[in-house]
Amino acid sequence: MREPKNNGSDWTEEFKEELGGMAKEGLNHPSTKPVLTGAAIGAAAGLLLPVVSWPVGLIAGASFALYQRIKK
C-alpha cells in the first residue's frame, strides 16, 4: 500500500493520477476493477430506488469506489 502524498491533504492530484492511470492502463490498472464494480452496484441501486435513476447511481457508485481507493 502506498503512502498518501502531502499527508493526504491534496487528494485532487491523487484523483487525477488515478484517473490518468486508469485511462492509460485500462483493466490492467489496480483501481479499474473496483471502480467498475462500484459503478455496477450504484447503477443497480439506482434501478431499485424510485428517486435515483441508474446513471446517477452509476456515477455515485464509481465516485465512491474511486474515493475509497484514493483514501487508502
Backbone hydrogen bonds in HBPLUS format (Angstrom, degrees):
<---DONOR---> <-ACCEPTOR-->    atom                        ^
c    i                          cat <-CA-CA->   ^        H-A-AA   ^      H-
h    n   atom  resd res      DA  || num        DHA   H-A  angle D-A-AA Bond
n    s   type  num  typ     dist DA aas  dist angle  dist       angle   num
A0008-GLY N   A0005-LYS O   2.88 MM   3  5.57 150.0  1.97 120.8 128.9     1
A0009-SER N   A0006-ASN O   3.07 MM   3  5.65 167.2  2.08 118.9 122.9     2
A0015-PHE N   A0011-TRP O   2.85 MM   4  6.04 150.6  1.94 146.5 155.2     3
A0016-LYS N   A0012-THR O   2.98 MM   4  6.22 158.2  2.03 145.8 150.4     4
A0017-GLU N   A0013-GLU O   2.95 MM   4  6.19 159.0  1.99 148.1 154.0     5
A0018-GLU N   A0014-GLU O   2.90 MM   4  6.09 160.2  1.94 149.5 154.5     6
A0019-LEU N   A0015-PHE O   2.99 MM   4  6.20 168.7  2.00 153.1 156.1     7
A0020-GLY N   A0016-LYS O   2.88 MM   4  5.99 160.2  1.92 148.3 154.4     8
A0021-GLY N   A0017-GLU O   2.86 MM   4  5.99 157.5  1.91 146.7 153.1     9
A0022-MET N   A0018-GLU O   2.86 MM   4  6.05 156.1  1.91 150.2 157.0    10
A0023-ALA N   A0019-LEU O   2.89 MM   4  6.07 151.4  1.97 145.0 152.9    11
A0024-LYS N   A0020-GLY O   2.97 MM   4  6.17 153.6  2.04 146.8 153.6    12
A0025-GLU N   A0021-GLY O   2.86 MM   4  5.83 169.3  1.87 151.7 155.4    13
A0026-GLY N   A0022-MET O   2.93 MM   4  5.20 139.0  2.10 128.5 136.9    14
A0028-ASN N   A0025-GLU O   3.26 MM   3  5.44 154.5  2.33 129.1 125.7    15
A0029-HIS N   A0026-GLY O   3.25 MM   3  5.91 166.2  2.27 117.2 121.1    16
A0032-THR N   A0029-HIS O   3.25 MM   3  5.62 150.3  2.35 111.4 119.2    17
A0035-VAL N   A0031-SER O   3.16 MM   4  6.19 158.0  2.22 150.5 156.9    18
A0036-LEU N   A0032-THR O   2.90 MM   4  6.11 158.9  1.94 155.8 162.0    19
A0037-THR N   A0033-LYS O   2.92 MM   4  6.07 153.7  1.99 148.4 155.9    20
A0038-GLY N   A0034-PRO O   2.92 MM   4  6.12 157.6  1.97 144.0 149.9    21
A0039-ALA N   A0035-VAL O   2.92 MM   4  6.15 148.9  2.02 143.0 151.9    22
A0040-ALA N   A0036-LEU O   2.97 MM   4  6.21 154.5  2.03 145.1 151.3    23
A0041-ILE N   A0037-THR O   2.96 MM   4  6.22 161.1  1.99 153.3 158.2    24
A0042-GLY N   A0038-GLY O   2.91 MM   4  6.03 159.3  1.96 144.5 150.8    25
A0043-ALA N   A0039-ALA O   2.88 MM   4  6.07 154.1  1.95 146.1 153.1    26
A0044-ALA N   A0040-ALA O   2.96 MM   4  6.17 158.2  2.01 146.8 152.5    27
A0045-ALA N   A0041-ILE O   2.92 MM   4  6.16 156.8  1.98 148.0 154.6    28
A0046-GLY N   A0042-GLY O   2.87 MM   4  6.05 148.1  1.97 141.7 151.1    29
A0047-LEU N   A0043-ALA O   3.02 MM   4  6.33 137.9  2.20 141.5 152.0    30
A0047-LEU N   A0044-ALA O   3.20 MM   3  5.14 127.2  2.50  92.4 105.6    31
A0048-LEU N   A0044-ALA O   3.21 MM   4  6.50 144.7  2.34 141.7 150.6    32
A0048-LEU N   A0045-ALA O   3.15 MM   3  5.13 122.7  2.49  93.7 108.0    33
A0049-LEU N   A0045-ALA O   2.95 MM   4  6.11 150.3  2.04 153.7 161.2    34
A0057-GLY N   A0053-SER O   3.07 MM   4  6.35 160.9  2.10 153.2 159.1    35
A0058-LEU N   A0054-TRP O   2.81 MM   4  5.93 154.7  1.87 149.4 156.2    36
A0059-ILE N   A0055-PRO O   3.02 MM   4  6.22 166.2  2.04 147.9 150.6    37
A0060-ALA N   A0056-VAL O   2.90 MM   4  6.05 162.2  1.94 149.1 154.8    38
A0061-GLY N   A0057-GLY O   2.82 MM   4  5.89 161.9  1.85 148.8 154.0    39
A0062-ALA N   A0058-LEU O   2.99 MM   4  6.12 164.5  2.01 149.9 154.2    40
A0063-SER N   A0059-ILE O   2.89 MM   4  5.95 158.9  1.93 146.9 153.4    41
A0064-PHE N   A0060-ALA O   2.93 MM   4  6.06 160.5  1.97 148.0 153.2    42
A0065-ALA N   A0061-GLY O   3.02 MM   4  6.18 162.9  2.05 146.8 151.5    43
A0066-LEU N   A0062-ALA O   2.95 MM   4  6.11 158.8  1.99 147.9 153.8    44
A0067-TYR N   A0063-SER O   2.89 MM   4  6.05 156.4  1.95 147.0 154.0    45
A0068-GLN N   A0064-PHE O   2.92 MM   4  6.18 156.2  1.98 148.6 154.9    46
A0069-ARG N   A0065-ALA O   3.05 MM   4  6.34 146.8  2.17 142.0 150.7    47
A0070-ILE N   A0066-LEU O   2.98 MM   4  6.26 156.0  2.04 150.8 156.9    48
A0071-LYS N   A0067-TYR O   2.86 MM   4  5.93 158.1  1.91 152.8 159.3    49
